[in-house]
Amino acid sequence: MQVVFATAQDPGALQPRACDCSFCRGHGAAWVSDPAGALEVTEVVPGALREVRQGSASARFVLCADCGLLVCVLLDDADGVFAAVNASCLAEADRLRVAQPASPQTLPVSERRARWKALWVRQVRVVRTAA
């Protein structure tokens, strides 16, 4: 799989958000996004990506089918697809700020979705390889 996160922000200015739900904690995820940025995840080998829904099922989590790495999270909305990428998937991960805790599960679903739409990447592309 190939992950490309494009942002005009300096990596040292980006602060990942570490969701405190058991799923994200169990995968060691810390989410990075930039509403003005772009994210492209490409499945190089057919079937290399799998998706699951957790909690309120409001978002789709994309994982590597081989190693279980949590790659990104996607929100499907009438306004389009929004995403955040797991900081550990980025080449510049060591330059990012220390992750701050986040508790989206404490918010009502409508507030959670609004927050994600405000913070997450708006230009999103997940490319699947045909078998």
C-alpha positions as CSV (number, residue, x, y, z in Angstrom):
1,M,0.0,0.0,0.0
2,Q,1.1,3.6,-0.6
3,V,0.0,6.5,1.5
4,V,0.5,10.1,0.4
5,F,-0.6,12.9,2.7
6,A,-0.1,16.3,1.1
7,T,-0.2,19.4,3.3
8,A,1.3,22.9,3.2
9,Q,1.8,22.7,7.0
10,D,5.2,22.0,8.4
11,P,5.2,18.5,10.0
12,G,6.4,20.1,13.2
13,A,3.2,22.1,13.4
14,L,0.9,19.1,13.0
15,Q,-0.4,17.6,16.2
16,P,-1.8,14.1,16.0
17,R,-5.0,13.3,18.0
18,A,-4.9,10.0,19.9
19,C,-8.5,8.8,20.2
20,D,-9.1,7.1,23.5
21,C,-11.5,4.5,22.2
22,S,-10.4,0.9,22.6
23,F,-10.2,0.3,18.8
24,C,-7.8,3.2,18.2
25,R,-5.8,2.6,21.4
26,G,-5.4,-1.1,20.4
27,H,-4.0,-0.1,17.1
28,G,-1.8,2.7,18.4
29,A,-3.5,5.2,16.2
30,A,-2.9,9.0,16.4
31,W,-4.8,10.9,13.7
32,V,-3.4,13.7,11.5
33,S,-5.4,15.8,9.1
34,D,-5.5,19.1,7.3
35,P,-8.8,20.3,5.8
36,A,-6.7,22.1,3.1
37,G,-4.6,19.0,2.4
38,A,-5.1,15.9,0.4
39,L,-4.9,12.2,1.2
40,E,-4.4,9.3,-1.3
41,V,-4.2,5.7,-0.2
42,T,-3.3,3.2,-3.0
43,E,-3.8,-0.5,-2.7
44,V,-0.8,-1.8,-4.6
45,V,-1.7,-5.5,-4.3
46,P,-5.4,-6.5,-4.8
47,G,-7.1,-7.2,-1.4
48,A,-4.3,-5.4,0.6
49,L,-6.8,-3.1,2.2
50,R,-9.8,-4.0,4.3
51,E,-12.4,-1.8,6.0
52,V,-14.2,-2.1,9.3
53,R,-16.7,0.0,11.2
54,Q,-16.5,0.4,15.0
55,G,-18.5,2.0,17.8
56,S,-21.3,4.1,16.3
57,A,-20.4,2.9,12.8
58,S,-20.1,6.5,11.7
59,A,-16.8,6.0,10.0
60,R,-14.9,3.4,8.0
61,F,-11.5,2.4,9.2
62,V,-9.0,1.2,6.5
63,L,-6.5,-1.3,7.6
64,C,-3.7,-3.3,5.9
65,A,-5.0,-6.8,5.4
66,D,-1.6,-8.3,5.9
67,C,-0.3,-6.6,9.1
68,G,-3.4,-5.0,10.5
69,L,-1.9,-1.5,10.5
70,L,-4.7,1.1,10.8
71,V,-4.1,3.4,7.9
72,C,-6.8,6.0,7.8
73,V,-10.4,6.7,8.8
74,L,-13.1,7.8,6.4
75,L,-16.3,9.7,6.9
76,D,-18.9,9.4,4.1
77,D,-21.1,12.5,4.0
78,A,-23.4,14.2,1.6
79,D,-20.6,16.8,1.3
80,G,-18.1,14.2,0.2
81,V,-15.6,11.9,1.9
82,F,-13.5,13.2,4.8
83,A,-10.4,11.5,6.2
84,A,-7.7,11.4,8.8
85,V,-4.5,9.4,8.4
86,N,-2.7,7.5,11.1
87,A,0.5,9.4,11.9
88,S,2.6,6.2,12.0
89,C,1.9,5.8,8.2
90,L,3.7,9.0,7.4
91,A,7.4,9.2,6.5
92,E,7.7,12.4,8.6
93,A,6.0,10.8,11.7
94,D,9.1,11.5,13.8
95,R,8.8,15.2,13.1
96,L,5.2,15.5,14.2
97,R,4.3,17.0,17.6
98,V,3.4,14.7,20.5
99,A,-0.1,13.3,20.1
100,Q,-2.8,14.9,22.2
101,P,-5.6,12.8,23.7
102,A,-9.1,13.1,22.1
103,S,-12.4,11.6,23.2
104,P,-14.8,11.8,20.2
105,Q,-16.9,8.9,21.7
106,T,-18.1,11.3,24.4
107,L,-19.8,13.5,21.8
108,P,-23.2,12.9,20.3
109,V,-22.9,11.4,16.8
110,S,-24.0,14.7,15.1
111,E,-21.4,16.7,17.0
112,R,-18.7,14.1,16.3
113,R,-19.5,14.2,12.5
114,A,-19.4,18.0,12.5
115,R,-16.1,18.0,14.3
116,W,-14.6,15.5,11.8
117,K,-15.8,17.5,8.9
118,A,-14.2,20.6,10.3
119,L,-10.8,19.0,11.0
120,W,-10.4,16.2,8.5
121,V,-8.9,16.2,4.9
122,R,-11.5,17.0,2.3
123,Q,-9.6,15.9,-0.8
124,V,-9.6,12.1,-0.3
125,R,-8.9,9.3,-2.7
126,V,-8.7,5.5,-2.0
127,V,-7.5,3.6,-5.0
128,R,-8.4,-0.1,-5.2
129,T,-6.4,-2.4,-7.4
130,A,-8.6,-4.8,-9.5
131,A,-7.8,-8.5,-9.0
